[in-house]
């Protein structure tokens, strides 16, 4: 695992992320529009060369071996985003 970076909710995403991955991040952020996320951060790591972003609330966005982007909300089943 390789540590990437951290950024605030609504902030600029790292350039290395694919458009589909960024879309998944923005979708999660849109669902949190009514929540005060001013102190929340995304943490990006790289696992086997694929991005994994985790939000402070436990939401995880990852790319699987086939290149599909999925989102897991607080331990629930992944929802395909791509």
C-alpha positions in Angstrom: 0.0 0.0 0.0 1.2 3.5 -0.9 0.0 6.6 0.9 -1.3 9.2 -1.5 -2.7 12.4 0.0 -5.5 14.0 2.0 -7.9 16.7 0.9 -11.1 18.4 2.2 -14.6 17.5 1.1 -15.4 19.6 -2.0 -11.7 20.4 -2.6 -9.7 19.7 -5.7 -9.0 16.0 -6.2 -5.5 14.7 -7.0 -4.7 14.8 -10.8 -3.9 11.1 -11.0 -7.5 10.0 -10.4 -9.6 8.9 -13.4 -12.8 10.9 -14.3 -15.0 7.9 -13.2 -13.3 7.9 -9.8 -13.7 11.7 -9.4 -17.4 11.3 -10.4 -17.8 8.8 -7.6 -16.2 11.2 -5.1 -18.5 14.1 -6.2 -21.5 11.8 -6.0 -20.8 11.0 -2.4 -20.2 14.6 -1.6 -23.5 15.6 -3.2 -25.3 13.1 -0.9 -23.7 14.9 2.0 -25.0 18.3 1.1 -27.1 18.6 4.2 -24.3 17.5 6.5 -21.6 19.8 8.0 -18.5 18.3 6.4 -16.3 21.3 6.8 -13.8 19.3 9.0 -14.0 16.1 6.9 -11.2 14.8 4.7 -10.6 12.2 2.1 -7.5 10.0 2.4 -6.1 8.5 -0.8 -4.0 5.4 -0.8 -2.9 3.2 -3.6 -3.3 -0.6 -3.3 -1.7 -2.7 -6.0 -1.5 0.4 -8.1 -5.2 1.2 -7.8 -6.7 4.2 -5.9 -8.6 3.8 -2.7 -10.2 6.9 -1.2 -11.7 6.8 2.3 -13.8 9.6 3.8 -13.7 10.4 7.5 -17.2 8.8 7.9 -16.0 5.4 6.7 -17.2 5.7 3.1 -14.7 4.0 0.8 -14.3 4.4 -3.0 -12.0 1.9 -4.8 -11.2 0.5 -8.3 -11.3 -3.3 -8.6 -9.0 -5.4 -10.7 -11.4 -5.0 -13.7 -11.2 -1.2 -13.5 -14.7 -0.8 -12.0 -15.3 2.0 -9.5 -17.3 1.0 -6.4 -18.5 2.9 -3.3 -19.0 1.3 0.1 -21.0 3.3 2.7 -20.0 2.5 6.3 -19.6 -1.3 5.7 -22.5 -1.8 3.4 -22.4 -3.6 0.1 -20.6 -1.8 -2.7 -22.6 0.2 -5.2 -21.1 0.3 -8.7 -20.4 3.9 -9.8 -19.1 3.3 -13.2 
